[in-house]
Amino acid sequence: MEIVTGKSPEVAQRLLTERAANLFLADVLIMGPTVIMPILKPKKVLASPKPYLILPEVLDSKAWPRGVLPFMDRDQLVLALIAGYMKFVTINQEMVKEGEITSYADLLEPRWKGKIAFFDPSFAGNGSAWITFIMQAFGRAAGEKYLRQLAAQDPMITRDPRMQSETVARGKYAIGIGDSPQVVQDLAQAGAPIAWARMKEGGLMIPAAFATSLLDKPAHPAAAALMLNFLLSKEGQQIASEAMGLPPMRHDLPLTRSLEESAPKLGDKVYWLDEDLILTELTYYPLVREIFKLK
């Protein structure tokens, strides 16, 4: 395989630049759905993967949530490969006692002022996904009021996911919002006192930067079919899950103990990230920049 890696917006721009030059070099995309759906799908560069999906284990309805392939959009062009129950908030277990933070209202207590590390919510990522969740769970008016109260807590805002979680793990900050699940998993497995807080308001099921789409006019149609079927097979799903630190979309794979922490439990409120929520997320960016004074 020839793999082009990079941040999702950068890879998307490269693809569009190639196509403007009449170069059709790529076959399959793997990137964040918050880039695929608002940026690439409107450009009509995606094709239906359905004719390419042929493995019996891929087409087995019993393997998938709600008995259907995990498409994220109305036109069934974008497939989620993994989905983690994003709780969004991490804590340093040596600074935050068990049961101290169980609601987003707890983050507004005066003692946490200047003690929160927040992944930049002004562009596509876990920070903006959290904003979308807050607006969905609280409603627009109450959500905006809450965000203004959080801004008064003077959170440290960063675009470096490893640095964000490491500052929580080392005790520089007590709380993280919008951390990378993979980074948190790595730190926790290394023995750092960092863990996810479970909030009573619930969480959002998201595929992180691991959704897939078939490009129209693929350069290598047979290779594209092979890749798509592998990504949705048991083996491919297991590899993707272990690499990203989030549960696979398939229901017929066992979860490790660490992955069970990223799956919803009985009684949890669950919201699913889909095309409608992603497109709504774009409308929050100007508000977020104003509230948190971001450029």
TORLUMDREN-231261 format. One record per residue (C-alpha): residue number from 1; residue in one letter; x, y, z. Coordinates in nm, 3 decimals. Layout:
! TORLUMDREN-231261
+------+------+---------+---------+---------+
| resi | resn |    east |   north |      up |
+------+------+---------+---------+---------+
|  NUM |    a |       X |       Y |       Z |
...
+------+------+---------+---------+---------+
***
This chain:
! TORLUMDREN-231261
+------+------+---------+---------+---------+
| resi | resn |    east |   north |      up |
+------+------+---------+---------+---------+
|    1 |    m |   0.000 |   0.000 |   0.000 |
|    2 |    e |   0.095 |   0.361 |  -0.050 |
|    3 |    i |  -0.036 |   0.558 |   0.246 |
|    4 |    v |  -0.060 |   0.936 |   0.270 |
|    5 |    t |  -0.076 |   1.046 |   0.632 |
|    6 |    g |  -0.144 |   1.380 |   0.796 |
|    7 |    k |  -0.412 |   1.577 |   0.972 |
|    8 |    s |  -0.753 |   1.518 |   0.817 |
|    9 |    p |  -0.797 |   1.875 |   0.681 |
|   10 |    e |  -0.451 |   1.864 |   0.520 |
|   11 |    v |  -0.512 |   1.527 |   0.353 |
|   12 |    a |  -0.852 |   1.646 |   0.229 |
|   13 |    q |  -0.698 |   1.958 |   0.074 |
|   14 |    r |  -0.429 |   1.750 |  -0.096 |
|   15 |    l |  -0.697 |   1.525 |  -0.244 |
|   16 |    l |  -0.895 |   1.821 |  -0.380 |
|   17 |    t |  -0.579 |   1.979 |  -0.523 |
|   18 |    e |  -0.493 |   1.655 |  -0.705 |
|   19 |    r |  -0.842 |   1.631 |  -0.845 |
|   20 |    a |  -0.834 |   1.988 |  -0.966 |
|   21 |    a |  -0.526 |   1.881 |  -1.167 |
|   22 |    n |  -0.723 |   1.583 |  -1.303 |
|   23 |    l |  -0.520 |   1.337 |  -1.094 |
|   24 |    f |  -0.719 |   1.045 |  -0.949 |
|   25 |    l |  -0.460 |   0.870 |  -0.734 |
|   26 |    a |  -0.644 |   0.761 |  -0.421 |
|   27 |    d |  -0.882 |   0.474 |  -0.353 |
|   28 |    v |  -1.000 |   0.483 |   0.009 |
|   29 |    l |  -1.012 |   0.752 |   0.276 |
|   30 |    i |  -0.963 |   0.697 |   0.649 |
|   31 |    m |  -1.007 |   1.021 |   0.841 |
|   32 |    g |  -1.230 |   1.214 |   1.073 |
|   33 |    p |  -1.597 |   1.232 |   0.969 |
|   34 |    t |  -1.596 |   1.600 |   1.070 |
|   35 |    v |  -1.379 |   1.655 |   0.761 |
|   36 |    i |  -1.524 |   1.395 |   0.526 |
|   37 |    m |  -1.886 |   1.508 |   0.549 |
|   38 |    p |  -1.871 |   1.888 |   0.553 |
|   39 |    i |  -1.568 |   1.925 |   0.320 |
|   40 |    l |  -1.537 |   1.627 |   0.084 |
|   41 |    k |  -1.892 |   1.498 |   0.052 |
|   42 |    p |  -2.029 |   1.830 |  -0.088 |
|   43 |    k |  -1.754 |   1.816 |  -0.353 |
|   44 |    k |  -1.911 |   1.491 |  -0.477 |
|   45 |    v |  -1.584 |   1.297 |  -0.467 |
|   46 |    l |  -1.729 |   1.000 |  -0.274 |
|   47 |    a |  -1.896 |   0.688 |  -0.408 |
|   48 |    s |  -2.114 |   0.422 |  -0.247 |
|   49 |    p |  -1.903 |   0.141 |  -0.098 |
|   50 |    k |  -2.197 |  -0.101 |  -0.100 |
|   51 |    p |  -2.110 |  -0.274 |  -0.434 |
|   52 |    y |  -1.760 |  -0.337 |  -0.300 |
|   53 |    l |  -1.866 |  -0.505 |   0.026 |
|   54 |    i |  -1.876 |  -0.880 |  -0.037 |
|   55 |    l |  -1.737 |  -1.071 |   0.263 |
|   56 |    p |  -2.012 |  -1.266 |   0.447 |
|   57 |    e |  -1.879 |  -1.149 |   0.785 |
|   58 |    v |  -1.902 |  -0.787 |   0.666 |
|   59 |    l |  -2.258 |  -0.832 |   0.542 |
|   60 |    d |  -2.370 |  -1.015 |   0.858 |
|   61 |    s |  -2.637 |  -0.790 |   1.008 |
|   62 |    k |  -2.596 |  -0.946 |   1.353 |
|   63 |    a |  -2.243 |  -0.802 |   1.377 |
|   64 |    w |  -2.347 |  -0.438 |   1.360 |
|   65 |    p |  -2.530 |  -0.193 |   1.587 |
|   66 |    r |  -2.902 |  -0.179 |   1.510 |
|   67 |    g |  -2.850 |  -0.462 |   1.259 |
|   68 |    v |  -2.714 |  -0.246 |   0.976 |
|   69 |    l |  -2.375 |  -0.140 |   0.846 |
|   70 |    p |  -2.246 |   0.160 |   1.047 |
|   71 |    f |  -2.311 |   0.439 |   0.799 |
|   72 |    m |  -2.296 |   0.789 |   0.948 |
|   73 |    d |  -2.475 |   0.983 |   0.675 |
|   74 |    r |  -2.812 |   0.980 |   0.502 |
|   75 |    d |  -2.662 |   0.884 |   0.165 |
|   76 |    q |  -2.466 |   0.591 |   0.312 |
|   77 |    l |  -2.124 |   0.699 |   0.188 |
|   78 |    v |  -1.932 |   0.725 |   0.518 |
|   79 |    l |  -1.874 |   0.429 |   0.750 |
|   80 |    a |  -1.764 |   0.443 |   1.113 |
|   81 |    l |  -1.495 |   0.186 |   1.191 |
|   82 |    i |  -1.473 |   0.234 |   1.567 |
|   83 |    a |  -1.690 |   0.416 |   1.817 |
|   84 |    g |  -1.596 |   0.524 |   2.164 |
|   85 |    y |  -1.832 |   0.646 |   2.432 |
|   86 |    m |  -1.663 |   0.981 |   2.478 |
|   87 |    k |  -1.688 |   1.093 |   2.837 |
|   88 |    f |  -1.469 |   1.391 |   2.743 |
|   89 |    v |  -1.338 |   1.469 |   3.092 |
|   90 |    t |  -1.019 |   1.328 |   3.245 |
|   91 |    i |  -0.899 |   1.375 |   3.601 |
|   92 |    n |  -0.575 |   1.344 |   3.789 |
|   93 |    q |  -0.669 |   1.083 |   4.049 |
|   94 |    e |  -0.425 |   1.228 |   4.302 |
|   95 |    m |  -0.583 |   1.575 |   4.279 |
|   96 |    v |  -0.951 |   1.484 |   4.234 |
|   97 |    k |  -1.109 |   1.250 |   4.484 |
|   98 |    e |  -1.350 |   0.978 |   4.375 |
|   99 |    g |  -1.701 |   1.120 |   4.339 |
|  100 |    e |  -1.590 |   1.485 |   4.334 |
|  101 |    i |  -1.662 |   1.527 |   3.963 |
|  102 |    t |  -1.975 |   1.349 |   3.840 |
|  103 |    s |  -2.149 |   1.636 |   3.659 |
|  104 |    y |  -2.041 |   1.917 |   3.428 |
|  105 |    a |  -2.171 |   2.156 |   3.693 |
|  106 |    d |  -1.885 |   2.036 |   3.916 |
|  107 |    l |  -1.628 |   2.188 |   3.676 |
|  108 |    l |  -1.760 |   2.534 |   3.761 |
|  109 |    e |  -1.662 |   2.516 |   4.127 |
|  110 |    p |  -1.413 |   2.791 |   4.225 |
|  111 |    r |  -1.143 |   2.543 |   4.333 |
|  112 |    w |  -1.100 |   2.425 |   3.973 |
|  113 |    k |  -1.030 |   2.773 |   3.834 |
|  114 |    g |  -0.700 |   2.762 |   3.645 |
|  115 |    k |  -0.686 |   2.383 |   3.686 |
|  116 |    i |  -0.850 |   2.277 |   3.358 |
|  117 |    a |  -0.666 |   2.181 |   3.034 |
|  118 |    f |  -0.897 |   2.206 |   2.731 |
|  119 |    f |  -0.829 |   2.081 |   2.378 |
|  120 |    d |  -0.893 |   2.371 |   2.139 |
|  121 |    p |  -1.265 |   2.359 |   2.049 |
|  122 |    s |  -1.241 |   2.606 |   1.759 |
|  123 |    f |  -1.165 |   2.343 |   1.494 |
|  124 |    a |  -1.255 |   1.979 |   1.425 |
|  125 |    g |  -1.142 |   1.754 |   1.709 |
|  126 |    n |  -1.238 |   1.618 |   2.051 |
|  127 |    g |  -1.274 |   1.971 |   2.191 |
|  128 |    s |  -1.530 |   2.072 |   1.931 |
|  129 |    a |  -1.704 |   1.733 |   1.965 |
|  130 |    w |  -1.749 |   1.814 |   2.334 |
|  131 |    i |  -1.903 |   2.151 |   2.243 |
|  132 |    t |  -2.146 |   1.969 |   2.014 |
|  133 |    f |  -2.234 |   1.728 |   2.294 |
|  134 |    i |  -2.295 |   2.012 |   2.542 |
|  135 |    m |  -2.525 |   2.189 |   2.297 |
|  136 |    q |  -2.709 |   1.865 |   2.229 |
|  137 |    a |  -2.745 |   1.761 |   2.592 |
|  138 |    f |  -2.816 |   2.105 |   2.742 |
|  139 |    g |  -2.991 |   2.282 |   2.454 |
|  140 |    r |  -2.855 |   2.588 |   2.272 |
|  141 |    a |  -2.936 |   2.859 |   2.529 |
|  142 |    a |  -2.835 |   2.661 |   2.838 |
|  143 |    g |  -2.530 |   2.526 |   2.657 |
|  144 |    e |  -2.405 |   2.874 |   2.567 |
|  145 |    k |  -2.459 |   2.991 |   2.926 |
|  146 |    y |  -2.260 |   2.695 |   3.055 |
|  147 |    l |  -1.970 |   2.759 |   2.815 |
|  148 |    r |  -1.946 |   3.122 |   2.926 |
|  149 |    q |  -1.929 |   3.005 |   3.287 |
|  150 |    l |  -1.658 |   2.756 |   3.195 |
|  151 |    a |  -1.457 |   3.027 |   3.016 |
|  152 |    a |  -1.456 |   3.220 |   3.345 |
|  153 |    q |  -1.268 |   2.923 |   3.495 |
|  154 |    d |  -0.968 |   3.030 |   3.284 |
|  155 |    p |  -0.895 |   2.694 |   3.116 |
|  156 |    m |  -0.560 |   2.636 |   2.946 |
|  157 |    i |  -0.639 |   2.576 |   2.577 |
|  158 |    t |  -0.399 |   2.377 |   2.359 |
|  159 |    r |  -0.381 |   2.205 |   2.020 |
|  160 |    d |  -0.126 |   1.948 |   2.139 |
|  161 |    p |  -0.317 |   1.637 |   2.255 |
|  162 |    r |  -0.018 |   1.468 |   2.417 |
|  163 |    m |   0.088 |   1.776 |   2.605 |
|  164 |    q |  -0.268 |   1.832 |   2.726 |
|  165 |    s |  -0.305 |   1.486 |   2.880 |
|  166 |    e |   0.050 |   1.481 |   3.015 |
|  167 |    t |  -0.011 |   1.803 |   3.207 |
|  168 |    v |  -0.309 |   1.635 |   3.374 |
|  169 |    a |  -0.118 |   1.313 |   3.437 |
|  170 |    r |   0.170 |   1.505 |   3.596 |
|  171 |    g |  -0.055 |   1.719 |   3.812 |
|  172 |    k |  -0.001 |   2.059 |   3.652 |
|  173 |    y |  -0.375 |   2.057 |   3.582 |
|  174 |    a |  -0.636 |   1.854 |   3.767 |
|  175 |    i |  -0.888 |   1.817 |   3.484 |
|  176 |    g |  -0.879 |   1.771 |   3.107 |
|  177 |    i |  -1.159 |   1.830 |   2.856 |
|  178 |    g |  -1.150 |   1.676 |   2.506 |
|  179 |    d |  -0.845 |   1.453 |   2.559 |
|  180 |    s |  -0.730 |   1.200 |   2.300 |
|  181 |    p |  -0.847 |   0.850 |   2.406 |
|  182 |    q |  -0.531 |   0.695 |   2.260 |
|  183 |    v |  -0.302 |   0.927 |   2.458 |
|  184 |    v |  -0.500 |   0.875 |   2.780 |
|  185 |    q |  -0.487 |   0.499 |   2.730 |
|  186 |    d |  -0.109 |   0.508 |   2.678 |
|  187 |    l |  -0.055 |   0.719 |   2.989 |
|  188 |    a |  -0.285 |   0.508 |   3.206 |
|  189 |    q |  -0.118 |   0.186 |   3.091 |
|  190 |    a |   0.218 |   0.340 |   3.182 |
|  191 |    g |   0.090 |   0.390 |   3.536 |
|  192 |    a |   0.003 |   0.761 |   3.527 |
|  193 |    p |  -0.279 |   0.870 |   3.765 |
|  194 |    i |  -0.513 |   0.978 |   3.484 |
|  195 |    a |  -0.864 |   0.842 |   3.431 |
|  196 |    w |  -1.195 |   0.932 |   3.267 |
|  197 |    a |  -1.471 |   1.085 |   3.477 |
|  198 |    r |  -1.820 |   0.952 |   3.409 |
|  199 |    m |  -2.073 |   1.235 |   3.397 |
|  200 |    k |  -2.442 |   1.200 |   3.471 |
|  201 |    e |  -2.523 |   1.405 |   3.158 |
|  202 |    g |  -2.401 |   1.118 |   2.942 |
|  203 |    g |  -2.159 |   1.098 |   2.650 |
|  204 |    l |  -2.128 |   1.095 |   2.273 |
|  205 |    m |  -2.050 |   0.792 |   2.058 |
|  206 |    i |  -1.788 |   0.904 |   1.805 |
|  207 |    p |  -1.547 |   0.729 |   1.564 |
|  208 |    a |  -1.261 |   0.974 |   1.633 |
|  209 |    a |  -1.045 |   1.017 |   1.320 |
|  210 |    f |  -1.134 |   0.672 |   1.192 |
|  211 |    a |  -1.422 |   0.678 |   0.947 |
|  212 |    t |  -1.382 |   0.545 |   0.595 |
|  213 |    s |  -1.516 |   0.629 |   0.250 |
|  214 |    l |  -1.466 |   0.509 |  -0.105 |
|  215 |    l |  -1.357 |   0.771 |  -0.358 |
|  216 |    d |  -1.527 |   0.790 |  -0.693 |
|  217 |    k |  -1.300 |   0.691 |  -0.980 |
|  218 |    p |  -1.068 |   0.486 |  -0.759 |
|  219 |    a |  -0.727 |   0.429 |  -0.915 |
|  220 |    h |  -0.728 |   0.062 |  -0.810 |
|  221 |    p |  -1.087 |  -0.066 |  -0.774 |
|  222 |    a |  -0.987 |  -0.420 |  -0.674 |
|  223 |    a |  -0.750 |  -0.288 |  -0.407 |
|  224 |    a |  -1.023 |  -0.055 |  -0.284 |
|  225 |    a |  -1.261 |  -0.350 |  -0.245 |
|  226 |    l |  -0.994 |  -0.548 |  -0.060 |
|  227 |    m |  -0.922 |  -0.259 |   0.179 |
|  228 |    l |  -1.287 |  -0.181 |   0.257 |
|  229 |    n |  -1.371 |  -0.543 |   0.331 |
|  230 |    f |  -1.062 |  -0.580 |   0.549 |
|  231 |    l |  -1.144 |  -0.268 |   0.751 |
|  232 |    l |  -1.491 |  -0.405 |   0.828 |
|  233 |    s |  -1.379 |  -0.764 |   0.888 |
|  234 |    k |  -1.321 |  -0.905 |   1.236 |
|  235 |    e |  -0.945 |  -0.888 |   1.191 |
|  236 |    g |  -0.946 |  -0.533 |   1.055 |
|  237 |    q |  -1.182 |  -0.411 |   1.323 |
|  238 |    q |  -0.966 |  -0.566 |   1.596 |
|  239 |    i |  -0.652 |  -0.396 |   1.462 |
|  240 |    a |  -0.826 |  -0.059 |   1.425 |
|  241 |    s |  -0.967 |  -0.085 |   1.776 |
|  242 |    e |  -0.634 |  -0.169 |   1.938 |
|  243 |    a |  -0.452 |   0.103 |   1.743 |
|  244 |    m |  -0.698 |   0.379 |   1.828 |
|  245 |    g |  -0.788 |   0.268 |   2.179 |
|  246 |    l |  -1.162 |   0.267 |   2.111 |
|  247 |    p |  -1.413 |  -0.022 |   2.076 |
|  248 |    p |  -1.479 |  -0.162 |   1.727 |
|  249 |    m |  -1.814 |  -0.107 |   1.565 |
|  250 |    r |  -1.864 |  -0.483 |   1.537 |
|  251 |    h |  -2.054 |  -0.642 |   1.825 |
|  252 |    d |  -1.901 |  -0.989 |   1.779 |
|  253 |    l |  -1.554 |  -0.901 |   1.909 |
|  254 |    p |  -1.448 |  -0.925 |   2.274 |
|  255 |    l |  -1.340 |  -0.604 |   2.448 |
|  256 |    t |  -1.026 |  -0.575 |   2.654 |
|  257 |    r |  -1.058 |  -0.426 |   3.002 |
|  258 |    s |  -0.927 |  -0.089 |   2.883 |
|  259 |    l |  -1.169 |  -0.083 |   2.589 |
|  260 |    e |  -1.463 |  -0.161 |   2.819 |
|  261 |    e |  -1.400 |   0.179 |   2.977 |
|  262 |    s |  -1.473 |   0.337 |   2.636 |
|  263 |    a |  -1.805 |   0.157 |   2.594 |
|  264 |    p |  -2.136 |   0.279 |   2.740 |
|  265 |    k |  -2.265 |   0.106 |   3.051 |
|  266 |    l |  -2.622 |   0.022 |   3.141 |
|  267 |    g |  -2.800 |   0.344 |   3.231 |
|  268 |    d |  -2.560 |   0.581 |   3.051 |
|  269 |    k |  -2.716 |   0.850 |   2.834 |
|  270 |    v |  -2.586 |   0.797 |   2.481 |
|  271 |    y |  -2.582 |   1.039 |   2.188 |
|  272 |    w |  -2.460 |   0.923 |   1.845 |
|  273 |    l |  -2.248 |   1.149 |   1.627 |
|  274 |    d |  -2.402 |   1.158 |   1.279 |
|  275 |    e |  -2.409 |   1.384 |   0.975 |
|  276 |    d |  -2.668 |   1.619 |   1.121 |
|  277 |    l |  -2.466 |   1.676 |   1.439 |
|  278 |    i |  -2.144 |   1.725 |   1.243 |
|  279 |    l |  -2.296 |   1.989 |   1.018 |
|  280 |    t |  -2.446 |   2.160 |   1.323 |
|  281 |    e |  -2.102 |   2.160 |   1.489 |
|  282 |    l |  -1.971 |   2.396 |   1.220 |
|  283 |    t |  -2.217 |   2.662 |   1.332 |
|  284 |    y |  -2.067 |   2.666 |   1.683 |
|  285 |    y |  -1.713 |   2.769 |   1.583 |
|  286 |    p |  -1.771 |   3.148 |   1.572 |
|  287 |    l |  -1.948 |   3.135 |   1.909 |
|  288 |    v |  -1.670 |   2.927 |   2.065 |
|  289 |    r |  -1.399 |   3.161 |   1.937 |
|  290 |    e |  -1.584 |   3.455 |   2.088 |
|  291 |    i |  -1.648 |   3.289 |   2.425 |
|  292 |    f |  -1.294 |   3.156 |   2.475 |
|  293 |    k |  -1.123 |   3.448 |   2.296 |
|  294 |    l |  -0.962 |   3.231 |   2.030 |
|  295 |    k |  -0.833 |   3.345 |   1.692 |
+------+------+---------+---------+---------+
***
